[in-house]
Amino acid sequence: MPDILNFTRAELSQLITELGYASYRAEQIMRWVYHQNVCDFDKMANLPKEMRVKLAKQFSFSNPIVQSESISHCGTIKWLIGCDEKNAVETVYIPDKKRATLCISSQVGCALACQFCATGMAGFLRNLSTAEIISQVYFAGQRIQELSGAEVMPRISNIVFMGMGEPLLNEHNVFRAVEILLDDLAFGLSKHRVTVSTSGIVPAMHRLADQCQAALAVSIHAANDKTRSKLVPINRRYEVKKLIEACDYYTRITGRSITYEYVMLNNQNDSVEDANALAALLGPRHAKVNLIPYNTISSLTLKPSSTIQIEIFRRILQQKGIITTVRKTRGDDIAAACGQLYGQVQERKKRIADYQFLAQPNHNISSAYAD
């Protein structure tokens, strides 16, 4: 049976109408599900009894199987959430004073094989459905309430698609999930508080600008093609020039700035020359840069930049007029920090790859990962 969390308000209204009921019943259902946390049609008291019986036969509710919960000394929480019998994804709650960010996954594994990221090492299996994406948020909100007790924990105020997977290789389900997250009948989040991150799937970035209201973060990590292709192999398909053109398109269409994420790797992309190159690339644009200290992964030989080198890099960007922050590492003691999410991927498909495939200019990458 289709999962009720799979549907946007418009889709649910259409389905309810096809069942012979007034479309406003869909709004009542959404209020029960998202505002009252009711996942049993029989308890939706303002619906006719015969309708409740029919709905129970037509739809199911997501019931995430949480395989593990890890809590960091800083308050960060990581959940391993089963999405089928063999595979699981990771979701991370990151509290900060009076607000909190939830980092959610969009795929089981990842095909892009970025050199500093644990998820790419897991390989790629499949896209998550809209319901599997939304259920991470739904579960986390309920779990935080349970854990709060006498001490009120910050409510989830921001959602970032920065967990496992490349969101723009699952754009259909991610865009629908964003629509639900922003809907006042569901989570009612501001469009400024839901961010989709990408390593640079250029055609999907254009569609994001045209079709989706989410904020955009771009994992850039280098300003030149040689270094970026080494660190982020998708750059062999969409080089820096094409990536920046897509960024400019997003800004022109939406009127919104972009956050550029830059992981700091010792002797890889952290030199003064690298900083000046990034400043030259982003200087003419209304950009924000988030420098990310590399979180060590035991199976990789990469090393993090020193604190001094990161500060030198930051100052160069700041002096060029670019708003620059250094991300505070959270949850590294439970492998929940940026780049450390691995999940559980037991059935693996071949990743995007030996990269001959990426060199084919007419190949539709997104279609290779459609449901």
C-alpha positions in Angstrom: 0.0 0.0 0.0 1.2 3.5 -0.7 2.7 5.4 2.3 0.7 8.5 3.4 4.0 10.3 3.9 4.7 10.0 0.2 2.2 12.6 -0.9 2.2 16.4 -1.1 -1.0 18.2 -0.2 -2.0 18.5 -3.9 -1.4 14.8 -4.5 -3.3 13.7 -1.4 -6.2 16.0 -2.3 -6.4 14.3 -5.7 -6.3 10.8 -4.2 -9.0 11.7 -1.6 -11.2 13.1 -4.4 -10.7 9.9 -6.4 -12.0 8.0 -3.4 -15.2 10.0 -3.5 -14.6 12.5 -0.7 -14.2 16.3 -0.6 -10.7 17.5 -1.1 -10.7 19.3 2.2 -10.5 15.9 3.9 -6.9 15.7 2.8 -6.1 18.8 4.8 -7.8 17.2 7.9 -5.7 14.1 7.4 -2.5 16.1 7.1 -3.3 18.0 10.3 -3.8 14.7 12.1 -0.5 13.2 10.8 1.8 16.2 11.1 0.3 18.4 13.8 -1.2 15.7 16.1 1.3 12.9 15.3 -1.6 10.5 14.8 -0.7 7.5 12.6 -3.9 5.6 12.9 -6.8 6.5 10.6 -9.3 5.1 13.2 -8.2 7.9 15.6 -9.0 10.7 13.2 -12.2 11.6 14.9 -13.5 14.2 12.5 -13.4 11.8 9.5 -16.5 9.7 8.7 -16.2 6.2 10.0 -16.6 4.6 6.6 -13.9 6.9 5.3 -11.5 5.8 8.0 -12.1 2.2 7.2 -11.5 2.8 3.5 -8.3 4.8 4.2 -6.9 2.1 6.3 -7.2 -0.3 3.3 -5.7 2.2 0.9 -2.7 3.7 2.7 0.0 2.7 5.2 2.2 4.8 7.6 6.0 4.7 7.7 7.3 3.0 10.7 11.0 3.5 10.7 13.1 0.7 12.3 15.8 2.5 14.3 18.7 0.1 14.5 20.9 2.2 16.7 21.1 5.6 18.5 24.4 7.3 19.4 24.6 10.4 21.5 27.7 12.6 21.4 29.1 14.5 24.4 28.1 17.7 22.5 24.5 16.6 22.3 24.6 15.5 18.7 22.5 12.4 18.1 23.0 9.9 15.2 20.3 7.4 14.2 20.9 4.4 12.0 17.4 3.9 10.4 16.6 0.8 8.5 14.9 1.3 5.1 14.6 -2.3 4.1 15.8 -5.7 5.4 19.4 -5.2 4.5 20.1 -1.5 4.3 20.0 1.5 6.5 20.7 5.2 6.3 21.9 7.7 8.9 20.2 10.8 10.2 21.9 13.4 12.5 20.4 15.8 15.0 22.7 18.8 15.8 21.5 21.1 18.6 22.9 24.6 18.9 21.6 26.8 21.8 17.9 27.5 21.0 17.7 25.8 17.6 18.7 22.5 16.0 19.6 21.2 12.5 18.6 17.8 11.2 20.9 16.3 8.6 18.9 13.9 6.5 19.8 11.3 3.8 18.4 11.1 0.3 19.9 7.8 -1.0 21.1 4.5 0.3 24.8 5.0 -0.2 26.2 7.4 -2.9 27.5 7.0 -6.4 29.8 10.0 -6.6 32.8 8.6 -4.7 34.2 11.9 -3.4 37.6 11.2 -2.0 37.1 12.5 1.5 33.6 11.1 2.2 32.7 7.8 3.9 29.3 7.5 2.2 30.9 7.1 -1.2 33.0 4.2 0.1 29.7 2.4 0.9 28.7 2.3 -2.8 25.2 3.0 -4.1 22.1 1.0 -3.9 19.0 3.1 -4.5 17.1 6.4 -4.0 15.0 6.9 -0.9 11.3 7.5 -1.5 9.7 10.7 -0.4 8.2 8.9 2.5 11.6 7.5 3.6 13.0 11.0 3.5 10.0 12.6 5.4 9.9 9.7 7.9 13.4 10.7 9.1 12.1 14.2 10.0 8.9 12.8 11.5 10.7 10.2 13.7 13.4 12.7 14.8 10.8 15.2 15.9 9.0 12.6 18.0 12.2 11.2 19.4 13.5 14.6 20.5 10.3 15.2 22.4 10.8 11.8 24.1 14.4 12.5 25.1 13.7 16.0 26.3 12.1 15.1 29.6 12.6 17.9 32.1 15.3 19.4 30.0 13.8 21.0 26.8 15.9 20.1 23.8 16.0 22.6 20.9 13.3 21.8 18.4 14.3 21.1 14.8 14.4 24.4 13.0 16.6 23.6 10.0 16.7 20.7 7.6 19.8 20.0 5.5 20.0 17.4 2.8 23.6 16.7 3.6 23.4 13.1 4.9 24.0 10.0 2.8 23.6 10.4 -1.0 23.6 13.1 -3.7 20.2 14.8 -3.4 20.1 16.0 -7.0 20.4 12.4 -8.2 17.1 11.9 -6.5 15.5 15.2 -7.4 11.9 14.0 -7.9 11.6 12.6 -4.4 13.7 15.4 -2.8 11.7 18.2 -4.4 8.5 16.6 -3.2 9.9 16.2 0.3 10.9 19.9 0.3 7.3 20.8 -0.6 6.0 18.8 2.3 8.6 20.3 4.7 7.5 23.8 3.7 3.8 23.1 3.8 2.0 24.8 6.8 -0.2 21.7 7.1 2.9 19.6 7.5 6.2 20.9 9.1 5.7 24.5 8.1 9.4 25.3 7.8 10.6 28.5 6.1 12.2 28.1 2.7 15.3 29.7 4.2 15.6 26.8 6.6 15.6 23.9 4.2 18.9 23.4 2.3 19.7 21.1 -0.5 23.4 20.4 -0.9 24.9 19.1 -4.2 28.3 18.1 -5.5 27.4 19.7 -8.8 24.7 17.9 -10.8 24.4 20.9 -13.2 21.1 20.1 -15.0 19.3 19.3 -11.8 20.6 22.6 -10.3 18.8 24.5 -13.0 15.6 22.5 -12.2 16.1 23.2 -8.5 16.1 26.9 -9.3 12.9 26.6 -11.4 10.9 24.1 -9.4 12.0 24.0 -5.8 12.0 26.6 -3.0 15.0 25.2 -1.1 18.2 27.0 -0.3 21.2 25.7 -2.2 24.6 24.7 -0.9 27.4 23.6 -3.3 30.2 21.3 -2.3 33.0 23.1 -4.2 36.2 22.1 -2.4 38.5 23.5 -5.1 38.5 26.4 -7.6 40.4 24.6 -10.4 39.4 21.5 -12.4 42.5 19.5 -11.7 42.1 19.5 -7.9 38.4 19.4 -8.0 38.3 16.4 -10.4 40.6 14.5 -8.0 38.5 15.3 -4.9 35.0 15.3 -6.5 35.0 13.1 -9.6 31.7 14.4 -10.9 33.7 17.4 -11.9 35.0 15.4 -14.8 31.4 15.5 -16.1 30.5 19.1 -15.0 33.7 21.1 -14.7 34.0 24.3 -12.6 32.9 26.6 -15.4 29.6 24.8 -15.9 29.1 24.5 -12.1 29.5 28.2 -11.6 27.2 29.0 -14.5 24.5 26.8 -12.9 25.1 28.6 -9.6 24.7 32.0 -11.3 21.5 30.7 -12.9 20.1 29.7 -9.4 21.0 33.1 -8.0 19.5 35.0 -11.0 16.2 33.0 -10.9 15.7 32.9 -7.1 17.4 36.1 -5.9 19.1 34.0 -3.2 22.8 33.6 -2.3 24.5 30.2 -2.3 26.6 28.7 0.5 29.8 27.1 -0.9 31.2 24.3 1.2 34.9 23.7 1.2 36.5 20.8 3.1 40.0 21.7 4.3 42.5 19.0 3.4 46.2 19.3 4.3 48.4 19.8 1.2 45.5 19.2 -1.1 43.4 22.4 -1.3 44.5 24.6 1.6 47.3 26.7 0.3 47.4 30.5 -0.1 47.2 30.0 -3.8 44.1 27.9 -3.4 42.5 30.6 -1.2 43.3 33.3 -3.8 41.9 31.2 -6.6 38.6 30.6 -4.7 38.4 34.3 -3.9 38.8 35.1 -7.6 36.1 32.6 -8.5 33.6 33.7 -6.0 34.5 37.3 -5.4 32.1 38.7 -8.1 29.3 36.7 -6.7 27.1 37.1 -3.6 28.6 34.1 -2.0 29.1 32.6 1.5 31.8 30.1 2.1 31.7 27.5 4.9 35.2 26.0 5.6 34.9 22.5 6.9 37.7 21.0 8.9 38.2 17.5 7.5 36.9 14.8 9.8 39.3 11.9 9.7 38.2 8.6 8.3 40.4 5.7 9.4 40.5 3.9 6.0 41.7 7.0 4.2 45.1 8.7 4.2 43.9 12.2 3.9 44.7 14.6 6.7 42.9 17.7 8.0 44.4 21.2 7.5 45.9 22.7 10.7 43.9 25.3 12.6 46.4 27.9 11.6 46.1 27.1 7.9 42.3 27.2 8.1 42.5 30.6 9.7 44.9 31.9 7.1 42.6 30.6 4.4 39.6 32.3 6.1 41.3 35.6 6.4 42.2 35.7 2.7 38.6 35.2 1.7 37.4 37.7 4.3 39.8 40.3 3.0 38.4 39.8 -0.5 34.9 40.6 0.9 33.6 37.0 1.0 31.6 36.1 4.0 33.4 33.1 5.5 32.7 30.9 8.4 34.5 27.8 9.8 32.1 25.0 10.6 32.4 23.8 14.2 32.9 20.0 14.3 30.0 18.3 16.0 29.5 14.6 16.6 32.9 13.3 15.4 33.1 11.1 18.5 30.2 9.1 17.2 31.2 9.3 13.4 28.3 11.8 12.8 30.3 14.7 11.6 30.5 15.9 8.0 31.8 13.2 5.6 31.7 10.4 8.2 28.2 9.0 7.5 28.5 5.4 6.2 25.2 3.8 7.0 24.7 0.2 6.1 24.7 -0.7 2.4 24.9 -4.5 1.9 23.8 -4.7 -1.8 25.9 -2.4 -3.8 25.6 -1.2 -7.4 28.7 -0.1 -9.3 29.4 3.6 -8.5 29.7 6.3 -11.1 32.9 5.1 -11.7 35.7 4.2 -13.9 34.6 7.6 -15.1 34.6 6.9 -18.8 30.9 7.0 -18.3 31.2 10.6 -17.0 33.0 11.7 -20.1 30.0 11.0 -22.3 28.5 14.4 -22.8 25.0 13.3 -23.7 24.6 10.8 -20.9 21.7 11.7 -18.6 23.2 10.9 -15.2 20.0 11.6 -13.3 18.1 8.9 -15.3 20.7 6.3 -14.2 19.5 6.7 -10.6 15.8 7.1 -11.1 13.5 4.9 -9.1 
